[in-house]
């Protein structure tokens, strides 16, 4: 589940976005880089910029609504 700045909570499967880079057992390593605002995994070895995450979530959400 992702919380947006406007308070919206969106549940989305990120496997297509991060599955190649982050193993399921490493999902608990997720954190937000305070300087860049990126969603990071594995101590920064894999990260997603906020814009990329937003675009993925928006596209995913639109597909689910269709």
C-alpha positions as CSV (number, residue, x, y, z in Angstrom):
1,X,0.0,0.0,0.0
2,X,1.2,3.4,-0.9
3,X,0.2,6.7,0.8
4,X,0.3,9.7,-1.4
5,X,0.9,13.3,-0.3
6,X,-2.8,14.1,-0.6
7,X,-3.7,11.2,1.8
8,X,-4.9,8.8,-0.8
9,X,-4.0,5.2,-0.1
10,X,-3.4,2.9,-3.1
11,X,-2.8,-0.8,-3.0
12,X,-0.6,-1.9,-5.9
13,X,1.5,-4.9,-6.9
14,X,5.0,-3.7,-7.6
15,X,6.3,-7.0,-8.8
16,X,6.4,-5.9,-12.5
17,X,8.4,-2.8,-11.5
18,X,10.9,-4.3,-9.0
19,X,10.6,-8.1,-9.3
20,X,13.8,-8.3,-11.3
21,X,15.8,-6.3,-8.8
22,X,14.2,-7.2,-5.4
23,X,13.5,-10.7,-4.1
24,X,10.3,-11.2,-2.3
25,X,12.2,-12.0,0.9
26,X,13.9,-8.6,0.6
27,X,10.7,-6.5,0.5
28,X,11.1,-5.8,4.2
29,X,14.2,-3.8,3.4
30,X,12.1,-1.0,1.9
31,X,12.8,2.5,3.1
32,X,12.5,6.1,1.8
33,X,15.8,7.9,1.1
34,X,15.3,11.2,3.0
35,X,17.5,13.2,0.7
36,X,16.2,12.0,-2.7
37,X,12.7,10.8,-1.7
38,X,13.3,7.5,-3.5
39,X,11.8,4.2,-2.4
40,X,14.8,2.0,-1.7
41,X,15.4,-1.7,-1.2
42,X,18.5,-3.6,-0.1
43,X,20.2,-0.6,1.5
44,X,19.9,1.5,-1.7
45,X,21.0,-1.2,-4.1
46,X,17.6,-0.8,-5.9
47,X,15.6,2.4,-5.9
48,X,12.6,3.9,-7.5
49,X,12.3,7.6,-8.1
50,X,9.0,9.2,-7.0
51,X,8.1,10.1,-10.5
52,X,8.6,6.6,-11.8
53,X,6.6,5.1,-8.9
54,X,3.8,7.6,-9.5
55,X,3.6,6.8,-13.2
56,X,3.6,3.0,-12.5
57,X,0.9,3.3,-9.8
58,X,-1.2,5.6,-12.0
59,X,-1.0,3.2,-15.0
60,X,-1.7,0.2,-12.7
61,X,-4.6,1.9,-11.1
62,X,-6.1,2.9,-14.5
63,X,-5.9,-0.7,-15.7
64,X,-7.6,-2.0,-12.6
65,X,-10.5,0.5,-13.1
66,X,-11.0,-0.5,-16.7
